[in-house]
Amino acid sequence: MDKKRIIYITIFIIVCILLGYAIYFVFFKKASTKNIPSQNTTTSTNNSAFPNANNGQNTSGNVNNTNNVNNTLTTNNKNISNTANTNPNSRFDTTQEKPLVNKITDIQTLSVAPATSGNGLRFYNTQDGKFYQISASGVVTPLSDQVFFNVSSVTWSPKNNESIIEYPDGANTYYNFSTKQQITLPTHWQDFSFSIDGSQIAAKSLGLDPSNRWLITSDPQGKNINLIEPMGDNFNKVIVDWSPNRQVVALSATGDPLGSEQQQILPIGLNQENYKGLVVEGRGLEIAWSKDGSKLLHSAYNGASDYKPALWVVDATPDTMGNNRKQLGLNTWASKCTMADNRFVYCGVPTTMETGVGFTPELSDFISDDIYKIDIQTGIKTIIPTDDYHTIESMYVSADGTTLYFTDTNSSGIFDIPIK
């Protein structure tokens, strides 16, 4: 009996040793790196940094926001690499001690937009209820002495010194800061967008009856109303955002079904044009037009991206609609981006991002962002060095292209940074 017990104990010990070695070999032993190329090694010879768009098929948008970066600077721990200055075209002096980001005003702002001329900005001051303009040098001047309390949203004319002002109770007001003209617009209008020349606005007209819900246009004073398309129960699937070339007034997620991971977005013109639909990789669509309307930057999320927003760009004129789909290789929202022209994009990109954040973007409200410059022709991405942590809320490029303005979700005021 004792011999059997000793044999069983010996066998048990041997089995434990073998199991322990197997666990170590599978889970803890480091794999040999011999003859394995570095993960950061670029094997492409065409100098392109784009992920594969896969010809419209379902494509993973889950990317590492630190990959494919030219002259990358590690800003989240302020370890700025001197290799940034190896680029002879670099205009950033990473050895300077003065802050790269300048806070040009401390005012608690809302609805910041470029000025109608020059490099300034316009904004609503939530503290005193007035509208102001700030010059590139930081000089703040009131646009009007009129006070507008408790404003919830402002849609600015890109051409004229006027805006549509919205309130939490649904009230809407047109106001001209030059003439002081003030007109009340219908409360059932919402989601306003100006045409590039400022002569018209587009909006959703939402009647109680679904048959009385329309995409409309009018002049900014609410006259000369045109019914563009009925929306019915699909009004919440329509994004009103007039393209700079005036050919697309809205985008509608009512195209042909493409499965759970993709959707077809229909561009809506002023005259019932039959534009080709756009393939979008998932849900949560956000968009930003290039200044000439030839490109559409957009973000969406799906299961392939771990439900993180992935950034894409596509041709968007009537003749090229949907062509040249490119995944830019960054996880962020289009609302954190601005297109300087039809080639260069600037974006705030979270340094970390949780799975499923597309459903709840607020999870990234306290995550610091890196500021990227993206060349959408080559796919090359460059991190612009900053001196502090910022969570980008909105971005704008100055009229002369030399300065990037942005607002911070967690800090009042407006910031600028030189980009040329």
Secondary structure in CASP SS format (residue, H / E / C, confidence):
PFRMAT SS
TARGET T0000
AUTHOR 0000-0000-0000
METHOD secondary structure of the structure
MODEL  1
M C 1.00
D H 1.00
K H 1.00
K H 1.00
R H 1.00
I H 1.00
I H 1.00
Y H 1.00
I H 1.00
T H 1.00
I H 1.00
F H 1.00
I H 1.00
I H 1.00
V H 1.00
C H 1.00
I H 1.00
L H 1.00
L H 1.00
G H 1.00
Y H 1.00
A H 1.00
I H 1.00
Y H 1.00
F H 1.00
V H 1.00
F H 1.00
F H 1.00
K C 1.00
K C 1.00
A C 1.00
S C 1.00
T C 1.00
K C 1.00
N C 1.00
I C 1.00
P C 1.00
S C 1.00
Q C 1.00
N C 1.00
T C 1.00
T C 1.00
T C 1.00
S C 1.00
T C 1.00
N C 1.00
N C 1.00
S C 1.00
A C 1.00
F C 1.00
P C 1.00
N C 1.00
A C 1.00
N H 1.00
N H 1.00
G H 1.00
Q C 1.00
N C 1.00
T C 1.00
S C 1.00
G C 1.00
N C 1.00
V C 1.00
N C 1.00
N C 1.00
T C 1.00
N C 1.00
N C 1.00
V E 1.00
N C 1.00
N C 1.00
T C 1.00
L C 1.00
T E 1.00
T C 1.00
N C 1.00
N C 1.00
K C 1.00
N E 1.00
I C 1.00
S C 1.00
N H 1.00
T H 1.00
A H 1.00
N H 1.00
T H 1.00
N C 1.00
P C 1.00
N C 1.00
S C 1.00
R C 1.00
F C 1.00
D C 1.00
T C 1.00
T C 1.00
Q C 1.00
E C 1.00
K C 1.00
P C 1.00
L C 1.00
V C 1.00
N E 1.00
K E 1.00
I E 1.00
T E 1.00
D C 1.00
I C 1.00
Q C 1.00
T E 1.00
L E 1.00
S E 1.00
V E 1.00
A E 1.00
P E 1.00
A C 1.00
T C 1.00
S C 1.00
G C 1.00
N C 1.00
G C 1.00
L E 1.00
R E 1.00
F E 1.00
Y E 1.00
N E 1.00
T C 1.00
Q C 1.00
D C 1.00
G C 1.00
K C 1.00
F E 1.00
Y E 1.00
Q E 1.00
I E 1.00
S C 1.00
A C 1.00
S C 1.00
G C 1.00
V C 1.00
V E 1.00
T E 1.00
P E 1.00
L C 1.00
S C 1.00
D C 1.00
Q C 1.00
V C 1.00
F C 1.00
F C 1.00
N C 1.00
V C 1.00
S C 1.00
S E 1.00
V E 1.00
T E 1.00
W E 1.00
S C 1.00
P C 1.00
K C 1.00
N C 1.00
N C 1.00
E E 1.00
S E 1.00
I E 1.00
I E 1.00
E E 1.00
Y C 1.00
P C 1.00
D C 1.00
G C 1.00
A C 1.00
N E 1.00
T E 1.00
Y E 1.00
Y E 1.00
N E 1.00
F C 1.00
S C 1.00
T C 1.00
K C 1.00
Q C 1.00
Q E 1.00
I E 1.00
T E 1.00
L E 1.00
P C 1.00
T C 1.00
H C 1.00
W E 1.00
Q E 1.00
D E 1.00
F E 1.00
S E 1.00
F E 1.00
S C 1.00
I C 1.00
D C 1.00
G C 1.00
S C 1.00
Q C 1.00
I E 1.00
A E 1.00
A E 1.00
K E 1.00
S E 1.00
L E 1.00
G C 1.00
L C 1.00
D C 1.00
P H 1.00
S H 1.00
N H 1.00
R E 1.00
W E 1.00
L E 1.00
I E 1.00
T E 1.00
S E 1.00
D C 1.00
P C 1.00
Q C 1.00
G C 1.00
K C 1.00
N C 1.00
I C 1.00
N E 1.00
L E 1.00
I E 1.00
E E 1.00
P E 1.00
M C 1.00
G H 1.00
D H 1.00
N H 1.00
F H 1.00
N H 1.00
K H 1.00
V E 1.00
I E 1.00
V E 1.00
D C 1.00
W C 1.00
S C 1.00
P C 1.00
N C 1.00
R C 1.00
Q C 1.00
V C 1.00
V C 1.00
A E 1.00
L E 1.00
S E 1.00
A C 1.00
T C 1.00
G C 1.00
D C 1.00
P E 1.00
L C 1.00
G C 1.00
S C 1.00
E C 1.00
Q C 1.00
Q E 1.00
Q E 1.00
I E 1.00
L E 1.00
P E 1.00
I E 1.00
G C 1.00
L C 1.00
N C 1.00
Q C 1.00
E C 1.00
N C 1.00
Y C 1.00
K C 1.00
G C 1.00
L E 1.00
V E 1.00
V E 1.00
E C 1.00
G C 1.00
R E 1.00
G E 1.00
L E 1.00
E E 1.00
I E 1.00
A E 1.00
W E 1.00
S C 1.00
K C 1.00
D C 1.00
G C 1.00
S C 1.00
K E 1.00
L E 1.00
L E 1.00
H E 1.00
S E 1.00
A E 1.00
Y E 1.00
N C 1.00
G H 1.00
A H 1.00
S H 1.00
D C 1.00
Y C 1.00
K C 1.00
P C 1.00
A E 1.00
L E 1.00
W E 1.00
V E 1.00
V E 1.00
D E 1.00
A C 1.00
T C 1.00
P C 1.00
D C 1.00
T C 1.00
M C 1.00
G C 1.00
N C 1.00
N C 1.00
R C 1.00
K E 1.00
Q E 1.00
L C 1.00
G C 1.00
L C 1.00
N C 1.00
T C 1.00
W C 1.00
A H 1.00
S H 1.00
K H 1.00
C E 1.00
T E 1.00
M E 1.00
A C 1.00
D C 1.00
N C 1.00
R C 1.00
F E 1.00
V E 1.00
Y E 1.00
C E 1.00
G E 1.00
V E 1.00
P E 1.00
T C 1.00
T C 1.00
M C 1.00
E C 1.00
T C 1.00
G C 1.00
V C 1.00
G C 1.00
F C 1.00
T C 1.00
P H 1.00
E H 1.00
L H 1.00
S H 1.00
D C 1.00
F C 1.00
I C 1.00
S C 1.00
D E 1.00
D E 1.00
I E 1.00
Y E 1.00
K E 1.00
I E 1.00
D E 1.00
I C 1.00
Q C 1.00
T C 1.00
G C 1.00
I C 1.00
K E 1.00
T E 1.00
I E 1.00
I E 1.00
P C 1.00
T C 1.00
D C 1.00
D C 1.00
Y C 1.00
H C 1.00
T C 1.00
I E 1.00
E E 1.00
S E 1.00
M E 1.00
Y E 1.00
V E 1.00
S C 1.00
A C 1.00
D C 1.00
G C 1.00
T C 1.00
T E 1.00
L E 1.00
Y E 1.00
F E 1.00
T E 1.00
D E 1.00
T C 1.00
N C 1.00
S E 1.00
S E 1.00
G E 1.00
I E 1.00
F E 1.00
D E 1.00
I E 1.00
P E 1.00
I C 1.00
K C 1.00
END
